[in-house]
Amino acid sequence: MDDSLNRLEEKVLQAVRTIQELRTENERLRLQREGLEKEHAALQERATRLSGELDQARAVAATVDGYEEKRRILEEKVGGLLEKLDQIG
């Protein structure tokens, strides 16, 4: 009988230790999850901001391309006018 009680006591104590370890691990994992959720939110915010900046940069690049095309056209026209002036003079 004493042997059975001793085994039962040991199993109960082991179960208590296991429960305490699991609670400790659960708390550690909860804190880790919270940290990761905050990091995820910050990264999403950064991605949204960078996406907006990329859109702005693309708009600026399109504007620059338009100005470059206008410059090229003006250069051709001025070049043509200069050739005509050379022919006259």
FENGIDA-V115567 format. One record per backbone hydrogen bond with DSSP energy under -0.5 kcal/mol. NH is the residue of the N-H (numbers start at 1). CO is the residue of the C=O. E is the energy in kcal/mol with one decimal. If there is no record, write none. Layout:
nh=NH co=CO e=E
nh=NH co=CO e=E
This chain:
nh=5 co=1 e=-2.3
nh=6 co=2 e=-2.6
nh=7 co=3 e=-2.3
nh=8 co=4 e=-2.5
nh=9 co=5 e=-2.9
nh=10 co=6 e=-2.5
nh=11 co=7 e=-2.4
nh=12 co=8 e=-2.6
nh=13 co=9 e=-2.7
nh=14 co=10 e=-2.5
nh=15 co=11 e=-2.4
nh=16 co=12 e=-2.4
nh=17 co=13 e=-2.5
nh=18 co=14 e=-2.6
nh=19 co=15 e=-2.5
nh=20 co=16 e=-2.5
nh=21 co=17 e=-2.6
nh=22 co=18 e=-2.6
nh=23 co=19 e=-2.4
nh=24 co=20 e=-2.3
nh=25 co=21 e=-2.8
nh=26 co=22 e=-2.7
nh=27 co=23 e=-2.3
nh=28 co=24 e=-2.3
nh=29 co=25 e=-2.8
nh=30 co=26 e=-2.3
nh=31 co=27 e=-2.4
nh=32 co=28 e=-2.3
nh=33 co=29 e=-2.7
nh=34 co=30 e=-2.4
nh=35 co=31 e=-2.2
nh=36 co=32 e=-2.4
nh=37 co=33 e=-2.7
nh=38 co=34 e=-2.1
nh=39 co=35 e=-2.4
nh=40 co=36 e=-2.7
nh=41 co=37 e=-2.4
nh=42 co=38 e=-2.4
nh=43 co=39 e=-2.4
nh=44 co=40 e=-2.5
nh=45 co=41 e=-2.3
nh=46 co=42 e=-2.4
nh=47 co=43 e=-2.6
nh=48 co=44 e=-2.3
nh=49 co=45 e=-2.4
nh=50 co=46 e=-3.0
nh=51 co=47 e=-2.2
nh=52 co=48 e=-2.0
nh=53 co=49 e=-2.3
nh=54 co=50 e=-2.5
nh=55 co=51 e=-2.2
nh=56 co=52 e=-2.2
nh=57 co=53 e=-2.5
nh=58 co=54 e=-2.5
nh=59 co=55 e=-2.1
nh=60 co=56 e=-2.5
nh=61 co=57 e=-2.6
nh=62 co=58 e=-2.3
nh=63 co=59 e=-2.1
nh=64 co=60 e=-2.8
nh=65 co=61 e=-2.5
nh=66 co=62 e=-2.0
nh=67 co=63 e=-2.4
nh=68 co=64 e=-2.6
nh=69 co=65 e=-2.3
nh=70 co=66 e=-2.2
nh=71 co=67 e=-2.6
nh=72 co=68 e=-2.3
nh=73 co=69 e=-2.3
nh=74 co=70 e=-2.6
nh=75 co=71 e=-2.6
nh=76 co=72 e=-2.2
nh=77 co=73 e=-2.4
nh=78 co=74 e=-3.1
nh=79 co=75 e=-2.5
nh=80 co=76 e=-2.4
nh=81 co=77 e=-2.6
nh=82 co=78 e=-2.6
nh=83 co=79 e=-2.0
nh=84 co=80 e=-2.0
nh=85 co=81 e=-2.4
nh=86 co=82 e=-2.4
nh=87 co=83 e=-2.1
nh=88 co=84 e=-1.9
nh=89 co=85 e=-2.8
